[in-house]
Amino acid sequence: MAVTLAGRLRTQIGECARLGSPLYAELLARAAEDVDAGGVADWLERVLASPPPPGTQLTVVWHSVVWQYLGQQERERTEAALAAAAERARRGRGTPLACLALESRR
């Protein structure tokens, strides 16, 4: 899903850039650099297991209306990655973890 969203973002910004605005050209360049595409669980497992950058006080994981698009296995792996990061933080082996979400209640 992340790959699709990243591709759509670059396409939309690219369409706006063709209108001649230098702002959109700059956004397109940034979007190409800043998007780290991959599956949710793969990405979280990799990022949360890595040491945070020096000086990091808090790790925040934020998502909005994504849970409903994940399969059961992806949700379970995502929850496990978050739980492992929280446990490392509780044991003093990682930064505190905050999980923020905007999801519908079902």
N, C-alpha and C positions, 0 to 999 in steps of 0.2 A: 504494500500500500504506500509506503513512504516514497518508493521510486516513482510511482504514478503521480503522487502529489507534487513531488519535486519537478518532474517533467512538465506538469501542467503549469506550475508557477513560472518556470523558465519560458514556456510558450506564451503565456499571457503577458509577461513583462516584455518579451521579444516583440509581440504584436504592438504594444504601446511604444516601444523604442522606434519602431518603423514610422511612427507619427512625427518623429523628429525631436523629441524631448531628450536633452542630455541626462535628465534625472533618471529616466527609464533605462537608458544605456548603462548608467552606473549601477542601478538596481540589478540589472541582468548580470553584470559582471560579479556583483556580490553574491547573487543567488547561486551562481555556478560554483563559487568558492565555499559558501557556508553550508550547503546542503550535504548532509552525511546520510545517504540513502541506505535503507536496509529494513529488514523486518524489525518489529518492535522488540521482541524478546532477544534476538541476536544483538541488537544495538545496545539495549540496556545491560545485558550480561557483560558485554565487552567494556562499556563505558564505566559502569558501576564497579567493576572488578579492578579497574585501573586506578592508580593513585591520582587524587585530584591535583590540579595545579597548585604550586606553592601559594600559601596565603589564603586558600579557600576556607571559609568559615562554615559554610552550609551548602549542601547539595540539594537542589530542588528539581524534582521530576514533575512536570506539568503536562497534562493532556486534556484535550477537549473533544468530546463526541467521537471517540475512537473505539471504545470498548465494544460497542455493538458490531463493529466490523471485524473483530478478531475471532478466530476459531477457538475452540475450547483449549486445545494444546498451546496455542500462542498465549492465551490469557493465563494459563497455569504457569508457563515458563516466565511470563512477565511478573506475575505475583511472586514467584520464587526468587527472581532476581532482586526485586524490591525488598523482600523479606531478608535475603542474605545481606544486602547492603545495610539494612536497618540493624541487623544483628551485629555486623562488624562495627557499626557506630556505637551500639550499646556497650560493646566490649572495648571501646577506645581505639579501635583499629581503622577508623574512618571518620569522615566528617559527619555531623548530624544530617539526617535525611528528612526532607519535607516532601510529601506527595500531595499535589494539588490537582483536582480534577473537576471538570464540568461535564457531567454525564447525566442522562435521563434516568429516572428511577423506573424500574420495571417490576 
